């Protein structure tokens, strides 16, 4: 059985994160809203300032006109002096009187007649006029540089806000999303640690009864239903295997004796089919019980004993390497695992193909390598080749899954690949004998080297 992936590898990339997408959507929405609200407020503010400036200018022009329209002034009299950007014009827009700053002479044509916005000595100006009885028109101008500066300052402030808002909103949105989805992240971490072959644990529910609470509660109900279905399936599978085990054992023994007496090739072929069915029921029993119920009975056996078992179970296998040493293992379980690998290799290579089992032993580990000259493993399967009911050679698809479980129970590994010269290659690695725990029950006297695993009931 494969181990759960590390939690860090289960983390999604930031660009695929729900938290990032929520923060980005929040940022874009906030930027658009702030931009629209800021433009609206800025427009209203500048319009109010402009209207106030215009009203002030018109009031000043009206006040100047009223001051020049006193009844005591008679025709021909010189009007009172005026100051600032002010001028008194006749009906032909000629200067009657002007403030010194304008540098205009009496009778000169007025250069700013009809203009409301213009520049004087580089200063932006705005003008307004008001009629004066018996005199003509009063022209008044005020510098609007303060108004222009205020408009530019407000525009810069709005642009700065629009530039800073996305970054700040993204950080705030990321932090808020992290807090809001913290319970969901914790549930995902716990789900990564759940081993479905052992027990389907429920996920912790957050205190807040929000959408996350509702989602996790629905997942918990789903997990409970899945566990109930798995329990019923295992129970049904176990009952089926139990009902098939005893008849198959009797049938195989009878066919074996018939083959020895008659030598009929058809009977021998039927005996091999019965043997195949016996191992299939063992694999089904293994699947029904799960790894939790598998127990390893450690024995210290000669490698030659394992060689003899496998040679009888999978005829035609070529054995290579050093089979003169000792092995610390569960003989029944290890025989089952290697037999599954050899049977798959024989099935893939065909009756005339070559299947080789090589044993290499060091002080640190023992390695069994199974090679065949068949077509090799389909590359699209990958690690799925070890999943139950997934097969690349036309088998039931249980043998490789069971073999990997047995390797894991021994503290070892089982890997698959294609050999450089062609064909499939499976490598089963176990810890060396010197790595065994002194507390393990090791018995060299109780090993059943003379009884193949297929000859009796499935190992428990």
Residue pairs with C-beta under 8 A, 6 or more apart in sequence:
1 197
1 291
1 401
1 404
1 405
1 408
2 383
2 386
2 404
4 192
4 193
4 195
5 192
7 189
7 192
7 193
10 188
10 189
10 192
14 20
18 177
18 181
19 174
19 177
19 178
19 181
20 174
20 177
22 173
22 177
23 169
23 170
23 173
23 174
23 176
23 177
24 170
24 173
26 169
26 173
26 176
26 177
27 165
27 166
27 169
27 170
27 173
28 166
30 165
30 169
30 173
31 162
31 165
31 166
31 169
34 161
34 162
34 165
35 162
38 158
38 161
38 162
39 158
42 154
42 155
42 158
45 154
46 150
46 151
46 154
49 147
49 150
49 151
50 147
53 126
53 142
53 144
53 147
54 126
54 128
56 142
57 126
57 127
57 128
57 140
57 141
57 142
58 128
58 130
60 128
60 140
60 142
61 128
61 129
61 130
61 138
61 139
61 140
62 130
64 82
64 86
64 130
64 138
64 140
65 130
65 131
65 132
65 138
67 80
68 79
68 80
68 82
68 88
68 132
68 135
68 138
69 132
69 133
69 134
69 135
73 79
73 134
75 134
78 97
79 88
79 96
79 97
79 135
81 97
82 88
82 97
82 98
82 99
83 99
84 99
84 101
84 140
84 142
85 99
85 101
85 102
85 120
85 125
85 127
85 140
85 141
85 142
85 143
86 98
86 99
86 138
86 139
86 140
86 141
87 95
87 96
87 97
87 98
87 99
87 102
87 104
87 110
87 138
87 139
88 95
88 96
88 97
88 98
88 132
88 135
88 136
88 137
88 138
88 139
89 95
89 96
89 110
89 113
89 136
89 137
89 138
89 139
90 96
90 135
90 136
91 136
91 137
93 109
93 110
93 113
93 137
94 107
94 108
94 109
94 110
95 104
95 105
95 106
95 107
95 108
95 109
95 110
96 106
96 135
96 136
97 106
98 104
102 120
104 110
104 111
110 139
112 118
112 127
112 139
112 141
113 139
115 127
116 126
116 127
116 128
117 124
117 125
117 126
117 127
117 144
118 124
118 125
118 127
119 125
120 141
120 143
123 143
123 145
124 143
124 144
124 145
124 148
125 141
125 142
125 143
125 144
126 141
126 142
126 144
127 139
127 140
127 141
128 139
128 140
128 141
129 137
129 138
129 139
129 140
130 137
130 138
130 140
131 137
131 138
132 138
180 212
181 212
183 204
183 205
183 206
183 208
183 212
183 213
183 216
184 212
184 215
184 216
186 204
187 203
187 204
187 216
187 219
190 201
190 203
190 204
191 203
194 200
194 201
196 230
197 290
197 291
197 292
198 290
198 291
198 292
199 227
200 223
200 224
200 226
200 227
200 230
201 223
202 220
202 223
202 224
203 216
203 219
203 220
203 223
204 216
205 213
205 216
205 217
205 220
206 212
206 213
206 216
234 288
234 289
234 290
235 288
237 284
237 287
237 288
238 285
238 288
238 289
240 284
241 281
241 284
241 285
241 288
241 458
242 285
244 277
244 281
245 281
245 285
245 457
245 458
246 457
248 274
248 277
248 278
248 281
249 278
249 455
249 456
249 457
251 274
252 271
252 274
252 275
252 277
252 278
252 454
252 455
253 455
255 267
255 270
255 271
255 274
256 271
258 264
258 267
258 271
259 267
259 268
259 271
275 313
275 454
276 343
278 454
278 458
279 336
279 339
279 340
279 343
279 399
279 453
279 454
280 396
280 398
281 458
282 336
282 402
282 453
282 458
282 459
283 340
283 396
283 398
283 399
283 401
283 402
284 398
285 458
286 294
286 398
286 402
286 405
287 388
287 398
287 401
287 402
291 405
291 408
291 409
294 333
294 405
294 406
294 409
295 460
296 330
296 333
296 409
296 410
297 330
297 332
297 441
298 328
298 329
298 330
298 436
298 440
298 441
298 442
298 443
299 328
299 329
299 330
299 331
299 442
299 443
299 444
299 446
299 447
300 326
300 327
300 328
300 433
300 442
300 443
300 444
300 447
301 326
301 327
301 329
301 331
301 444
301 447
301 449
302 324
302 325
302 326
302 327
302 449
303 322
303 323
303 324
303 325
303 326
303 327
303 359
303 361
304 323
304 324
305 331
305 447
305 449
306 323
306 327
306 331
306 334
306 335
306 338
307 319
307 323
308 449
309 331
309 335
309 449
309 452
309 453
310 317
310 319
310 335
310 338
310 339
310 342
310 357
311 317
311 319
312 452
313 335
313 339
313 342
313 452
313 453
313 454
314 339
314 342
314 343
314 346
314 355
316 346
316 355
317 342
317 346
317 355
317 356
317 357
318 354
318 355
318 356
318 357
319 356
319 357
319 358
319 359
320 356
320 357
320 358
320 359
321 358
321 359
321 360
321 361
322 359
322 360
322 361
323 359
325 361
326 433
327 334
327 366
327 430
327 433
328 431
328 433
328 436
328 440
328 442
329 410
329 430
330 406
330 409
330 410
331 447
331 448
331 449
332 448
332 453
332 459
333 406
333 409
333 410
333 459
334 406
334 410
334 430
335 452
335 453
336 402
336 403
336 406
336 453
336 459
337 402
337 403
337 406
337 407
337 414
337 428
338 357
338 368
338 370
338 403
338 428
339 453
340 399
340 400
340 402
340 403
341 368
341 370
341 399
341 400
341 403
341 426
341 428
342 355
342 357
342 370
343 395
343 399
344 393
344 395
344 399
344 400
344 424
345 355
345 370
345 371
345 372
345 374
345 424
345 426
346 353
346 355
346 372
347 393
347 394
347 395
348 372
348 374
348 375
348 392
348 393
348 423
348 424
349 355
349 372
349 373
349 374
349 423
350 374
353 372
353 373
353 374
354 372
354 373
355 370
355 371
355 372
356 369
356 370
356 371
356 372
357 368
357 369
357 370
358 368
358 369
358 371
359 366
359 367
359 368
360 366
360 367
360 369
361 367
361 432
362 432
363 432
363 434
364 431
364 432
364 435
365 412
365 429
365 430
365 431
365 432
366 429
366 430
366 431
366 432
366 433
367 427
367 428
367 429
367 430
368 427
368 428
368 429
368 430
369 425
369 426
369 427
369 428
370 424
370 425
370 426
370 427
370 428
371 419
371 423
371 424
371 425
372 423
372 424
373 421
373 422
373 423
374 393
374 423
374 424
375 423
376 418
376 419
376 422
376 423
376 424
377 385
377 392
377 416
377 417
377 418
377 424
378 392
381 390
381 392
384 390
385 392
385 400
385 416
386 400
386 401
386 404
386 414
386 416
387 397
387 401
388 397
388 398
388 401
389 396
389 397
389 398
390 397
391 397
400 414
400 416
400 426
403 414
403 428
404 414
407 413
407 414
407 428
407 429
407 430
408 414
410 430
410 431
411 430
411 431
411 435
412 428
412 429
412 430
412 431
413 428
413 429
414 426
414 427
414 428
414 429
415 426
415 427
415 429
416 424
416 425
416 426
416 427
417 424
417 425
417 427
418 424
418 425
419 425
436 442
453 459
